[in-house]
Amino acid sequence: MSLARLFRLLIAGLFTSAIIVGCASIPQSGQIGESDQQANVDQNVAYTFNPAGPAQDATQTSVINRFILAATGIQGDFSTAREFLTEDAAETWDPSAQTTIYTGKPIVDSNGGDQYSVELSSVGSLDQAGVLELADGGETQNFDFSLVQVNGQWRIDELPDGISLDSAQFRALFNTQTLYFYDPTYTYAVPDVRWMLNTSDQTAAIVQALLDGPANYLDGAVVSAFEQDAELFRDIVPVSTSTAQVDLTDETFADTSELTRHRMQQQLELALERYPGVSDVSMTRERSVIDLDEAPDEFTPADSTVTTGNTQVGIHPETQQLVAYEANSTTTMDGFPNVANLEPADPTMNRQRDTAAFVNADRDTLYAANDATQSYEIATGTDLIAPSMDVHDWVFSVTDSNTIIAAKTTRTGQVLEITHPWAGQDAEITSLRISPEGTRAAVVVKREDKSAELYLAGLIRDEQGQPQALGNTFKLQADEPPNTVEWYSTAEVLAGRVSDRERVELELLGFSGPSVNFKPMLGMVSFSTGAGNVYAETEDNAYLRVGNNWRAQPEAPTELSYPG
């Protein structure tokens, strides 16, 4: 079992209960890295660890080991952990810079003199923003420490910022919260999942993270109603009678319009009203009430779900026509042209179900079809991969030269080349799907050594909404290298290594919980997902996932695809 999968299993209990309804204290003793006493911690409780401070006449190795353990004591701004440091180091050490999550025991080795290194078997790391990235199996992290004597006792005077927690400690101390930012049109709310310390004042951490802006991989792809200089007037966000009271500085509201203030209020509501015990949000200006007028006409309640609907597009196995499929029923697509002569493959459609896109049998032309008299060419290339259509009716594909293209489904002939991080590398993009709200891309990249990696990247557009580039990336750690990916929801993707000969196990991956592995299927050549359903196809039949089993759908068309 991979370390990443082991870690996801260890944290699985985190998502089956509510967050922060009480408080408990856990004493800490025993060997470093032993966490059996924490293995079944109750996530209904905000746990407080009470590690011991430095022991009298402790050795250098003991000081380092006990400092690592002391970092579980988050109260008082890690006051116990700072007792192991010199005065200067205690003042400059930043425990929030990153969190390394490990399994096993830390290995402390002397580098000579008073210099030591600590080796950890890492399963993941949390950056300062609270974004968790799992590590490749077997990855090790090394950290350097330097010690000096203070009044005859060893203390750490040089160390890296951040803390290290074993998996069970991490499970007890952190939980996930979802922030929301906007797509550039302010039509859709884009989820941004963060891991945060499970404290009784977590509402303030949620708001502060929102004010700090989106995660790195979303930079340039989403926008916020809050300007960069927005600040909390008080460092707390109390909750009274189910209302979270967010008090912001006067400068936060400088030059803001009524429209902007409504978007600020909505963004706070999206983030906080999912927090247990909060059903309303009060936004104030240095303790003064803000009377929001009726929302202006330009204000649109942001859509945070962006569902696909229940209808899929597919290809009739006998007529080679584009057809609609829903609830085990196949129907013609009214007004759509006959495309049988093009031998269509990998169809997709928009959410209005009035425009479809597909590649031809030779995979050298990308076509669009609607209720016009005939289909029409929108782009050309070589070995075009399955197209993906965003909410703005741009169709994305990749040519054999690893070039990402985006074509408008109108007859303008407008085709854009999309800049991306893998250009010029020995890599091949085998699958690319645009997220339901159009701000992110899920990308499978196959390396020259035949390994494959799964990434999310922000989709950056210009002021006219035209796609321009894939920006910063975030790597998702799958159990098995995939070759195909689909968006399961706005916050999860479904990935797998489809094959007409091997057993294929689909894996559901996201930011906020353990992955889910579906029952394997022999010879799965494609799959589709939407509206909470998952379909899989072999060369002989289509199947619907029911529970954890696959139910045959003998009358279904082939190459099924939900909108997107």
C-alpha positions as CSV (number, residue, x, y, z in Angstrom):
1,M,0.0,0.0,0.0
2,S,1.4,3.4,-0.9
3,L,2.1,5.9,1.9
4,A,-0.3,8.4,0.3
5,R,-3.1,5.8,0.5
6,L,-2.2,4.8,4.0
7,F,-2.4,8.5,5.1
8,R,-5.8,8.9,3.4
9,L,-7.0,5.8,5.4
10,L,-5.7,7.3,8.6
11,I,-7.6,10.5,8.2
12,A,-10.8,8.9,6.9
13,G,-12.5,9.3,10.3
14,L,-12.1,13.1,10.0
15,F,-15.0,13.5,7.6
16,T,-17.7,11.5,9.3
17,S,-18.6,13.8,12.1
18,A,-19.1,17.5,12.9
19,I,-16.4,19.9,13.8
20,I,-15.7,21.5,17.2
21,V,-18.5,21.0,19.6
22,G,-16.4,20.5,22.7
23,C,-12.9,20.4,24.1
24,A,-10.7,17.7,25.5
25,S,-7.2,17.3,26.7
26,I,-4.8,14.5,25.7
27,P,-1.6,14.0,27.8
28,Q,1.5,13.1,25.7
29,S,4.2,10.7,26.8
30,G,6.1,7.7,25.5
31,Q,8.3,7.3,22.5
32,I,8.4,9.8,19.6
33,G,6.2,8.7,16.8
34,E,4.1,6.2,18.9
35,S,0.5,7.3,18.3
36,D,-1.6,4.3,19.3
37,Q,-3.3,6.4,22.0
38,Q,-4.4,8.8,19.4
39,A,-5.6,6.4,16.8
40,N,-9.3,6.7,17.6
41,V,-9.6,10.3,18.5
42,D,-13.1,11.8,18.4
43,Q,-13.3,14.5,15.7
44,N,-16.4,16.0,17.4
45,V,-13.9,17.5,19.9
46,A,-11.3,20.3,19.6
47,Y,-8.4,18.4,21.1
48,T,-5.7,20.0,23.3
49,F,-2.4,18.1,23.6
50,N,-0.4,18.8,26.7
51,P,3.2,17.9,25.9
52,A,5.9,18.3,28.5
53,G,8.6,21.0,28.4
54,P,12.3,20.4,28.5
55,A,13.7,17.8,31.0
56,Q,16.5,18.8,33.3
57,D,19.9,17.9,31.8
58,A,18.4,16.4,28.6
59,T,20.7,15.3,25.9
60,Q,20.8,17.1,22.5
61,T,18.9,14.2,20.8
62,S,16.3,14.2,23.6
63,V,15.8,17.9,23.2
64,I,15.2,17.6,19.5
65,N,12.8,14.6,19.9
66,R,10.8,16.3,22.6
67,F,10.6,19.5,20.6
68,I,9.0,17.7,17.7
69,L,6.5,16.2,20.1
70,A,5.9,19.6,21.8
71,A,4.8,21.1,18.6
72,T,1.4,19.3,19.2
73,G,0.8,21.8,21.9
74,I,-0.8,24.5,19.9
75,Q,-2.1,26.6,22.8
76,G,-0.3,29.8,23.7
77,D,1.1,30.1,20.2
78,F,3.1,26.9,20.7
79,S,4.5,28.2,24.0
80,T,5.7,24.7,25.2
81,A,7.6,24.1,22.0
82,R,9.3,27.5,22.3
83,E,10.7,26.5,25.7
84,F,13.1,24.2,23.8
85,L,14.5,27.1,21.8
86,T,16.9,29.9,22.6
87,E,15.4,33.3,23.3
88,D,16.2,34.5,19.8
89,A,15.1,31.3,18.1
90,A,11.8,31.3,20.0
91,E,11.1,34.8,18.8
92,T,11.8,34.2,15.1
93,W,10.5,30.6,14.7
94,D,7.3,30.5,12.6
95,P,5.3,27.3,13.3
96,S,2.7,28.1,10.8
97,A,5.1,28.2,7.8
98,Q,4.4,24.5,6.9
99,T,3.4,21.3,8.5
100,T,5.2,18.0,7.6
101,I,3.1,14.9,8.1
102,Y,5.0,11.7,8.6
103,T,4.7,8.0,9.6
104,G,7.0,6.0,11.7
105,K,9.5,7.6,14.0
106,P,11.8,10.6,13.4
107,I,15.5,9.6,12.9
108,V,17.9,12.0,14.6
109,D,21.5,11.9,13.5
110,S,24.5,13.9,14.5
111,N,26.3,15.9,11.8
112,G,29.2,16.6,14.0
113,G,29.6,19.1,16.8
114,D,26.3,20.5,17.9
115,Q,24.7,20.0,14.4
116,Y,21.9,17.4,13.9
117,S,19.6,16.3,11.1
118,V,16.1,14.8,11.5
119,E,14.8,12.4,8.8
120,L,11.1,11.9,8.5
121,S,9.2,9.5,6.2
122,S,6.8,12.0,4.8
123,V,3.2,11.3,3.6
124,G,2.4,15.0,2.8
125,S,3.0,18.6,3.7
126,L,0.7,21.5,4.5
127,D,1.8,25.0,3.3
128,Q,1.2,28.2,5.2
129,A,-2.1,28.7,3.3
130,G,-3.4,25.4,4.5
131,V,-3.1,23.6,1.2
132,L,-2.3,19.9,1.6
133,E,-0.1,18.1,-1.0
134,L,0.5,14.4,-0.6
135,A,3.9,13.0,-1.1
136,D,5.1,10.2,-3.4
137,G,5.5,6.9,-1.7
138,G,8.7,6.5,0.2
139,E,9.6,10.2,0.2
140,T,11.9,11.4,3.0
141,Q,12.3,14.9,4.4
142,N,15.4,16.1,6.2
143,F,15.7,19.0,8.6
144,D,18.8,20.5,10.1
145,F,19.0,21.7,13.8
146,S,21.8,23.4,15.7
147,L,22.0,23.5,19.5
148,V,23.8,25.6,22.1
149,Q,23.9,25.5,25.9
150,V,21.9,28.1,27.9
151,N,22.6,28.1,31.6
152,G,24.0,24.6,31.3
153,Q,20.9,23.2,29.4
154,W,20.8,22.3,25.7
155,R,18.5,24.5,23.6
156,I,17.9,24.7,19.8
157,D,19.2,28.0,18.3
158,E,18.8,27.1,14.6
159,L,15.9,25.2,13.1
160,P,13.5,25.3,10.1
161,D,10.2,27.0,10.3
162,G,7.1,24.9,10.6
163,I,6.1,21.8,12.6
164,S,6.1,18.0,12.1
165,L,3.2,15.8,13.1
166,D,2.5,12.1,12.7
167,S,-0.6,11.2,10.9
168,A,-2.8,10.6,14.0
169,Q,-1.6,13.9,15.5
170,F,-2.5,15.7,12.3
171,R,-5.9,14.0,12.3
172,A,-6.6,15.3,15.8
173,L,-5.3,18.8,15.3
174,F,-6.5,19.8,11.8
175,N,-9.8,19.7,9.8
176,T,-10.9,21.1,6.5
177,Q,-12.8,24.3,5.7
178,T,-13.8,25.5,2.2
179,L,-13.3,29.0,1.1
180,Y,-15.0,30.4,-2.0
181,F,-13.7,32.8,-4.6
182,Y,-15.4,33.9,-7.9
183,D,-14.9,33.1,-11.5
184,P,-14.0,36.4,-13.3
185,T,-17.7,36.9,-14.3
186,Y,-18.8,36.6,-10.6
187,T,-21.3,34.0,-11.8
188,Y,-19.8,31.0,-10.1
189,A,-18.3,30.3,-6.7
190,V,-15.1,28.3,-6.9
191,P,-14.2,26.1,-3.9
192,D,-10.8,26.4,-2.3
193,V,-10.3,23.7,0.4
194,R,-7.9,24.4,3.2
195,W,-6.7,22.5,6.3
196,M,-6.8,24.5,9.5
197,L,-6.0,24.0,13.1
198,N,-9.1,22.6,14.9
199,T,-9.4,25.4,17.4
200,S,-12.4,27.0,19.1
201,D,-11.7,30.3,17.3
202,Q,-11.4,28.8,13.8
203,T,-13.9,31.2,12.3
204,A,-11.3,33.9,12.5
205,A,-8.8,31.7,10.7
206,I,-11.4,31.1,7.9
207,V,-12.0,34.8,7.4
208,Q,-8.3,35.6,7.5
209,A,-7.5,33.0,4.9
210,L,-10.3,34.4,2.7
211,L,-8.8,37.9,3.0
212,D,-5.3,36.5,2.2
213,G,-6.6,35.3,-1.2
214,P,-6.8,32.1,-3.1
215,A,-4.5,29.1,-3.1
216,N,-1.5,29.3,-5.3
217,Y,-2.8,27.1,-8.1
218,L,-5.9,29.3,-8.4
219,D,-3.8,32.5,-8.7
220,G,-5.0,34.4,-11.8
221,A,-7.9,32.1,-12.5
222,V,-10.3,33.4,-9.8
223,V,-11.1,36.8,-8.2
224,S,-12.2,38.0,-4.8
225,A,-14.6,40.7,-3.8
226,F,-12.0,41.7,-1.1
227,E,-9.0,43.9,-2.1
228,Q,-5.5,42.9,-1.0
229,D,-5.5,45.4,1.9
230,A,-8.7,44.1,3.5
231,E,-8.2,43.3,7.2
232,L,-10.1,42.2,10.2
233,F,-10.5,45.0,12.7
234,R,-10.5,42.5,15.5
235,D,-8.6,39.2,15.3
236,I,-11.7,37.3,16.4
237,V,-14.9,36.3,14.6
238,P,-17.3,35.5,17.4
239,V,-20.5,33.6,16.9
240,S,-23.6,34.7,18.8
241,T,-27.1,33.2,18.3
242,S,-25.8,31.4,15.2
243,T,-24.5,34.7,13.6
244,A,-20.8,35.0,12.8
245,Q,-19.8,38.6,13.4
246,V,-17.1,39.7,11.0
247,D,-15.7,43.1,11.9
248,L,-13.5,44.6,9.2
249,T,-11.3,47.8,9.1
250,D,-12.5,51.0,7.6
251,E,-9.9,50.7,4.8
252,T,-11.4,47.4,3.7
253,F,-14.5,49.3,2.6
254,A,-12.7,52.3,1.0
255,D,-14.0,53.1,-2.5
256,T,-16.3,50.0,-2.5
257,S,-19.5,50.1,-4.4
258,E,-22.8,48.6,-3.3
259,L,-22.3,45.8,-5.7
260,T,-18.9,45.0,-4.3
261,R,-20.2,45.0,-0.7
262,H,-22.9,42.5,-1.7
263,R,-20.3,40.3,-3.2
264,M,-18.1,40.6,0.0
265,Q,-21.1,39.6,2.1
266,Q,-21.9,36.7,-0.1
267,Q,-18.3,35.5,-0.1
268,L,-18.3,35.5,3.7
269,E,-21.6,33.7,3.8
270,L,-20.4,31.0,1.4
271,A,-17.4,30.3,3.7
272,L,-18.9,30.6,7.1
273,E,-22.5,29.4,6.8
274,R,-21.1,25.9,6.2
275,Y,-19.4,26.1,9.6
276,P,-21.2,24.2,12.4
277,G,-23.4,26.5,14.4
278,V,-23.4,29.4,11.9
279,S,-26.5,30.2,9.9
280,D,-25.9,33.9,9.3
281,V,-23.1,36.4,8.9
282,S,-23.0,40.0,10.1
283,M,-20.4,42.2,8.3
284,T,-19.5,45.3,10.2
285,R,-17.2,48.3,9.7
286,E,-15.0,48.9,12.8
287,R,-18.0,47.8,15.0
288,S,-20.4,50.0,13.0
289,V,-23.4,48.4,11.3
290,I,-23.4,48.3,7.5
291,D,-26.8,48.7,6.0
292,L,-26.7,46.9,2.7
293,D,-29.3,48.3,0.4
294,E,-31.2,46.0,-1.9
295,A,-28.8,44.2,-4.2
296,P,-28.2,46.1,-7.5
297,D,-29.4,44.6,-10.8
298,E,-25.8,43.5,-11.7
299,F,-25.6,41.3,-8.6
300,T,-26.0,37.6,-9.3
301,P,-26.2,35.0,-6.5
302,A,-23.1,32.9,-7.2
303,D,-23.7,29.2,-8.2
304,S,-21.6,27.0,-6.1
305,T,-22.9,23.7,-7.4
306,V,-22.9,23.9,-11.3
307,T,-24.6,20.6,-11.9
308,T,-24.3,18.8,-15.2
309,G,-28.0,17.7,-15.4
310,N,-28.9,14.1,-16.0
311,T,-28.6,13.9,-19.8
312,Q,-25.5,12.5,-21.5
313,V,-24.5,12.7,-25.1
314,G,-23.4,9.5,-26.8
315,I,-23.1,7.7,-30.2
316,H,-25.7,5.3,-31.4
317,P,-23.8,2.0,-32.1
318,E,-25.7,1.3,-35.3
319,T,-26.5,4.7,-36.9
320,Q,-23.3,6.5,-35.7
321,Q,-25.5,9.5,-34.8
322,L,-25.2,11.8,-31.8
323,V,-27.9,10.8,-29.3
324,A,-29.1,11.9,-25.9
325,Y,-29.2,9.3,-23.0
326,E,-31.0,9.6,-19.7
327,A,-32.4,7.1,-17.3
328,N,-31.8,4.1,-19.6
329,S,-33.6,5.9,-22.4
330,T,-32.0,6.9,-25.8
331,T,-33.5,9.7,-27.8
332,T,-32.5,11.7,-30.9
333,M,-31.1,15.2,-30.5
334,D,-33.7,17.3,-32.2
335,G,-32.5,19.4,-35.1
336,F,-28.9,18.1,-34.9
337,P,-27.4,17.1,-38.3
338,N,-26.4,13.7,-39.5
339,V,-22.7,13.2,-38.6
340,A,-22.4,9.5,-39.4
341,N,-20.1,10.2,-42.4
342,L,-17.5,11.7,-40.0
343,E,-17.5,8.7,-37.7
344,P,-17.7,10.8,-34.6
345,A,-15.7,9.9,-31.5
346,D,-15.5,11.3,-27.9
347,P,-18.5,13.6,-28.0
348,T,-19.2,16.2,-25.4
349,M,-21.8,18.9,-25.1
350,N,-22.6,22.1,-23.2
351,R,-24.9,22.3,-20.2
352,Q,-27.7,23.9,-22.3
353,R,-27.5,20.7,-24.4
354,D,-27.9,22.7,-27.6
355,T,-24.3,22.4,-28.9
356,A,-22.0,19.3,-29.1
357,A,-18.4,18.8,-30.0
358,F,-16.5,15.7,-31.2
359,V,-13.5,14.5,-33.1
360,N,-13.6,12.5,-36.3
361,A,-12.4,9.0,-36.8
362,D,-8.9,10.1,-37.9
363,R,-8.7,12.4,-34.9
364,D,-7.4,15.3,-37.0
365,T,-10.5,17.5,-36.9
366,L,-12.6,18.9,-34.1
367,Y,-16.2,19.5,-35.1
368,A,-19.2,21.3,-33.5
369,A,-22.9,20.5,-34.1
370,N,-26.1,22.1,-33.1
371,D,-29.5,22.6,-34.6
372,A,-28.0,23.9,-37.8
373,T,-28.3,21.9,-41.1
374,Q,-24.8,20.5,-40.9
375,S,-21.8,20.1,-38.5
376,Y,-18.9,22.4,-38.9
377,E,-15.1,22.3,-38.3
378,I,-13.8,24.4,-35.5
379,A,-10.1,23.2,-35.2
380,T,-7.6,20.8,-36.7
381,G,-4.6,18.9,-35.3
382,T,-3.1,15.5,-35.1
383,D,-4.1,12.8,-32.7
384,L,-6.6,15.1,-30.9
385,I,-7.6,13.9,-27.5
386,A,-11.2,13.8,-26.2
387,P,-12.5,17.4,-26.2
388,S,-13.8,19.2,-23.1
389,M,-16.3,22.1,-23.4
390,D,-16.5,24.8,-20.7
391,V,-19.4,26.9,-19.5
392,H,-18.5,29.6,-22.1
393,D,-18.7,27.2,-25.0
394,W,-14.9,27.0,-25.6
395,V,-13.8,23.5,-26.6
396,F,-10.4,22.3,-25.4
397,S,-8.3,19.5,-26.9
398,V,-4.6,18.6,-27.2
399,T,-2.6,17.7,-30.3
400,D,0.2,15.2,-30.6
401,S,2.7,18.0,-30.3
402,N,1.5,18.5,-26.7
403,T,-0.2,21.8,-27.7
404,I,-3.4,22.7,-25.9
405,I,-5.9,24.4,-28.2
406,A,-9.2,26.1,-27.4
407,A,-11.8,26.7,-30.2
408,K,-15.1,28.6,-30.0
409,T,-18.1,26.6,-31.0
410,T,-19.4,29.5,-33.2
411,R,-18.4,29.6,-36.8
412,T,-15.8,32.3,-36.3
413,G,-12.9,29.9,-36.8
414,Q,-11.3,31.3,-33.7
415,V,-8.7,28.9,-32.3
416,L,-6.4,29.8,-29.5
417,E,-3.2,28.1,-28.4
418,I,-3.1,27.8,-24.6
419,T,0.2,28.3,-22.8
420,H,0.8,25.5,-20.2
421,P,3.5,24.4,-17.7
422,W,4.4,21.2,-19.6
423,A,5.3,22.8,-22.9
424,G,8.7,21.8,-24.1
425,Q,9.0,18.9,-21.7
426,D,9.3,15.2,-22.4
427,A,5.7,14.8,-21.5
428,E,2.4,14.0,-23.2
429,I,-1.0,15.2,-22.0
430,T,-3.4,12.3,-22.3
431,S,-6.5,13.8,-20.7
432,L,-7.7,17.3,-20.1
433,R,-11.0,18.3,-18.6
434,I,-12.2,21.8,-17.7
435,S,-14.0,22.2,-14.3
436,P,-17.7,22.8,-14.1
437,E,-17.4,26.5,-13.5
438,G,-14.6,27.0,-16.0
439,T,-11.7,28.2,-13.8
440,R,-9.6,25.0,-13.5
441,A,-8.3,22.2,-15.6
442,A,-7.7,18.6,-14.5
443,V,-4.7,17.3,-16.5
444,V,-3.1,13.9,-16.8
445,V,0.5,14.1,-17.9
446,K,2.4,11.0,-19.1
447,R,6.2,11.2,-18.7
448,E,8.9,9.8,-21.0
449,D,9.5,7.0,-18.4
450,K,5.8,6.0,-18.9
451,S,4.8,7.2,-15.5
452,A,1.7,9.5,-15.3
453,E,0.8,12.4,-13.0
454,L,-2.5,14.1,-12.2
455,Y,-2.6,17.8,-11.8
456,L,-5.0,20.7,-11.3
457,A,-4.2,24.0,-12.8
458,G,-5.9,27.4,-12.8
459,L,-7.3,28.4,-16.2
460,I,-6.4,32.0,-16.8
461,R,-8.5,34.2,-19.2
462,D,-8.1,37.7,-20.6
463,E,-10.5,40.6,-19.9
464,Q,-12.8,39.3,-22.7
465,G,-13.0,35.9,-21.1
466,Q,-10.9,34.2,-23.7
467,P,-8.7,31.4,-22.3
468,Q,-5.0,32.2,-22.4
469,A,-3.0,29.9,-20.2
470,L,-2.9,27.2,-17.5
471,G,-1.2,28.7,-14.5
472,N,0.2,27.3,-11.3
473,T,-0.3,23.6,-10.8
474,F,-1.4,21.4,-7.9
475,K,-0.5,17.7,-7.9
476,L,-3.1,15.1,-6.8
477,Q,-1.6,11.8,-5.6
478,A,-3.4,8.9,-7.1
479,D,-2.8,5.3,-6.0
480,E,-2.2,4.2,-9.6
481,P,-0.9,6.4,-12.4
482,P,-4.1,7.3,-14.4
483,N,-4.5,8.1,-18.1
484,T,-8.0,9.6,-18.0
485,V,-9.7,12.1,-15.7
486,E,-13.2,13.5,-15.3
487,W,-14.7,16.1,-12.9
488,Y,-17.0,14.3,-10.5
489,S,-18.0,17.6,-8.7
490,T,-16.7,21.1,-8.3
491,A,-14.2,19.8,-5.7
492,E,-13.5,16.2,-6.8
493,V,-12.1,14.4,-9.8
494,L,-12.5,10.8,-10.9
495,A,-9.4,9.2,-12.4
496,G,-8.3,5.8,-13.8
497,R,-6.0,4.0,-16.1
498,V,-8.5,2.8,-18.7
499,S,-7.5,-0.3,-20.7
500,D,-9.3,-2.8,-23.0
501,R,-7.3,-5.7,-21.5
502,E,-6.6,-5.0,-17.8
503,R,-8.6,-4.5,-14.7
504,V,-9.4,-0.8,-14.2
505,E,-10.0,0.7,-10.7
506,L,-11.4,4.2,-10.7
507,E,-10.3,6.5,-7.9
508,L,-12.2,9.5,-6.6
509,L,-9.8,12.2,-5.5
510,G,-10.3,15.6,-3.8
511,F,-8.9,18.0,-1.3
512,S,-11.0,17.4,1.8
513,G,-11.0,13.7,2.4
514,P,-9.8,10.2,1.8
515,S,-9.9,8.9,-1.8
516,V,-12.5,6.4,-2.7
517,N,-11.6,3.4,-4.9
518,F,-14.4,1.8,-7.0
519,K,-14.8,-1.8,-7.6
520,P,-12.4,-2.8,-10.5
521,M,-13.7,-3.7,-13.9
522,L,-11.9,-5.8,-16.5
523,G,-11.5,-4.0,-19.9
524,M,-12.9,-0.6,-19.0
525,V,-12.2,1.6,-22.0
526,S,-14.0,4.8,-20.9
527,F,-16.1,6.3,-18.1
528,S,-18.3,9.3,-17.5
529,T,-19.6,11.0,-14.4
530,G,-22.2,13.7,-13.6
531,A,-25.3,14.3,-11.5
532,G,-23.9,11.9,-8.9
533,N,-23.7,9.0,-11.3
534,V,-20.8,7.1,-12.8
535,Y,-20.9,5.1,-16.0
536,A,-18.2,2.8,-17.3
537,E,-17.9,1.1,-20.7
538,T,-16.2,-2.0,-22.0
539,E,-16.0,-2.8,-25.7
540,D,-19.2,-4.8,-25.3
541,N,-21.4,-3.0,-22.8
542,A,-22.1,0.1,-20.7
543,Y,-22.5,-0.1,-16.9
544,L,-23.9,2.2,-14.2
545,R,-22.4,2.2,-10.7
546,V,-25.0,1.2,-8.2
547,G,-23.7,1.1,-4.6
548,N,-20.2,-0.4,-5.1
549,N,-21.3,-2.6,-8.0
550,W,-21.7,-2.2,-11.7
551,R,-25.1,-2.7,-13.3
552,A,-25.2,-3.4,-17.1
553,Q,-27.1,-0.9,-19.3
554,P,-27.5,-3.1,-22.5
555,E,-29.5,-0.4,-24.4
556,A,-27.1,2.5,-23.8
557,P,-25.2,4.2,-26.6
558,T,-21.4,4.2,-26.7
559,E,-18.9,6.9,-25.6
560,L,-21.2,8.5,-23.1
561,S,-20.3,11.9,-21.8
562,Y,-22.0,14.3,-19.4
563,P,-21.8,18.1,-20.3
564,G,-18.3,19.4,-20.0
